[in-house]
Amino acid sequence: MYRAVTRNIEVTVTPRFLADRSSPDESYFFWAYTIDIANRGDETVQLKTRHWRITDANGKLQEVRGAGVVGEEPVLGPGKSYEYTSGVPLTTPSGFMAGSYGMITDAGEPFDIEIPAFSLDSNLTKRSLN
């Protein structure tokens, strides 16, 4: 599990490789990741945007920006949390992801929170692919 806290908002990430959704012979490797966002502060906040930096084992960077997460823009009151699961494919057997969420307070103040960098590992190597 990977963890970051920004402005009393805790983000934890648990990635897992999905061998049954991957095709190593076709250079297709798929991971699911579950993210829990917990409001440890005393103000209500809403997640409005996401920004991902996805890097494969060859150093190829892909950036993804968009509204909300999995089609939602959750509101988190004090002590509340929100969990979702999403996925990412790569053409290499490993890589990593990191990013940020764009948040806004009830008072209309925007701020960003960190999504901790996390490793995408399949336990597959070039040798095991041949």
Buried (B, 14 or more C-beta within 10 A) or exposed (E): EBEBBBBBBBBBBBBEBEEEEBEEEEEEBBBBBBBBBBBEBEBBBBBBBBBBBBBBBEEEEEEEEEEBBEEEEBBBEEEEBBEBEEEBBBEBBBBBBBBBBBBBBEEEEEBBBBBBBBEBBBEBEEEEEE
